[in-house]
Amino acid sequence: MKNKYYQFSKQDNKAVVNIFGDIVDDVIYEDGVSALSFAYELESIGDVEAIDVYINSYGGSVAQGFAIYNLLKSHPAKITTICSGFACSIASIIFLAGDERIMQDASLLMIHNPFVMTVGNANELRKQADDLDKMAQVSVDIYCAATGLDEKAIKKMMDEETWITSKEACELGFATSSEEEEANEVVSLVVQSVKKSLVSRIIGGETP
């Protein structure tokens, strides 16, 4: 069955990707997305000038998410990521792979520290904690590079498992724009155009 939650499509020199499921190590169910399946699909579309990546995901595997992030960052096409609902946990990292990053209306990001379920003796558990710190640091570095925020601020947000609204994402630098901002810009341009036309008519002695 074709995966309903993860799809690539191509038209002319542009590709569209929907990531509407969990980021997983091995795709067993139709709602999973792995780096391997993503890489195969990315290669199959060939040369394109632009890729739009729509994201609605609670996150999932850190390793797979980092790999998908790197696949997008290293691709020569212009990458636009669009948060269509949730971009949580490692999905927020994938969102940051975009050259342009757009928050749609009623969308949220969520960032937090990575976690794992594990068993073992005291030494193994201490090592696991150290490993998680290193995984978290990679995320911190990506968030800092994208937003320009300092490491202390990002770590505090991750410690507190922070949900970020569309407006906040733009203000903090996680997103480059939102649909609301774009709509306001269009309205502003229309208003400016109307005002310019009215002034021109008045100066020219015309009546509106």
PEHU-V558646 format. One record per residue. N is the residue number from 1. SS is DSSP state (2 for helix, 1 for strand, 0 for the rest). D_FIRST is the distance of its C-alpha to the first C-alpha in Angstrom with 2 decimals. Layout:
n ss d_first
N SS D_FIRST
N SS D_FIRST
This chain:
n ss d_first
1 0 0.00
2 0 3.79
3 0 6.26
4 0 8.46
5 0 11.37
6 1 11.86
7 1 12.12
8 1 14.72
9 1 16.41
10 1 19.74
11 1 22.63
12 0 25.89
13 0 26.99
14 1 24.91
15 1 21.48
16 1 19.81
17 1 17.73
18 1 16.35
19 1 16.59
20 0 15.99
21 0 15.41
22 1 17.33
23 1 18.61
24 0 17.95
25 0 19.26
26 0 16.23
27 0 12.60
28 0 11.73
29 0 10.12
30 0 7.81
31 0 11.23
32 1 12.89
33 1 14.44
34 0 16.50
35 2 19.23
36 2 17.99
37 2 14.60
38 2 16.75
39 2 19.34
40 2 17.14
41 2 15.87
42 2 19.49
43 2 20.89
44 2 18.67
45 0 20.01
46 0 23.50
47 0 26.62
48 0 26.49
49 0 29.33
50 1 27.51
51 1 24.37
52 1 23.74
53 1 21.84
54 1 21.09
55 1 21.08
56 1 20.62
57 1 20.48
58 0 22.64
59 0 22.72
60 1 22.25
61 0 23.12
62 2 26.28
63 2 25.92
64 2 22.44
65 2 23.71
66 2 26.83
67 2 24.98
68 2 22.81
69 2 26.13
70 2 27.86
71 2 25.26
72 2 25.77
73 2 29.52
74 0 30.05
75 0 28.17
76 0 30.77
77 0 29.11
78 1 30.30
79 1 27.93
80 1 27.83
81 1 26.16
82 1 25.81
83 1 25.68
84 1 23.94
85 1 24.52
86 1 24.98
87 1 25.33
88 1 26.51
89 0 27.72
90 2 26.14
91 2 24.15
92 2 27.65
93 2 28.36
94 2 25.40
95 2 26.81
96 0 30.13
97 0 28.83
98 0 29.31
99 0 32.41
100 1 32.21
101 1 30.86
102 1 30.51
103 1 30.37
104 0 29.12
105 0 30.91
106 0 30.25
107 0 28.77
108 1 29.90
109 1 30.01
110 1 30.79
111 1 32.38
112 0 33.57
113 0 34.46
114 0 31.83
115 0 31.85
116 0 30.86
117 0 31.06
118 0 33.33
119 0 35.89
120 0 38.92
121 0 42.65
122 2 44.55
123 2 44.44
124 2 40.68
125 2 40.19
126 2 42.60
127 2 40.77
128 2 37.46
129 2 39.20
130 2 40.50
131 2 37.08
132 2 35.69
133 2 38.63
134 2 37.74
135 2 34.10
136 2 35.49
137 2 37.95
138 2 35.30
139 2 33.81
140 2 37.38
141 2 38.12
142 2 35.08
143 2 35.94
144 2 39.59
145 2 38.97
146 2 36.83
147 2 39.05
148 0 42.50
149 0 43.07
150 0 45.02
151 2 43.64
152 2 45.53
153 2 43.97
154 2 40.40
155 2 41.00
156 2 42.47
157 2 39.43
158 2 37.13
159 2 39.49
160 0 39.39
161 0 35.59
162 1 36.09
163 1 34.08
164 1 34.74
165 1 34.75
166 2 34.12
167 2 37.89
168 2 38.53
169 2 35.86
170 2 37.76
171 2 41.13
172 2 40.28
173 0 38.61
174 0 35.03
175 0 34.08
176 0 35.86
177 1 35.53
178 1 34.13
179 2 33.30
180 2 36.46
181 2 38.56
182 2 37.29
183 2 38.02
184 2 41.47
185 2 42.15
186 2 41.41
187 2 43.74
188 2 46.36
189 2 46.29
190 2 46.69
191 2 49.58
192 2 51.24
193 2 50.95
194 2 52.51
195 2 55.29
196 2 56.04
197 2 56.29
198 2 58.59
199 2 60.82
200 2 61.07
201 2 62.15
202 2 64.67
203 2 66.20
204 0 66.33
205 0 68.08
206 0 65.30
207 0 64.48
208 0 60.85
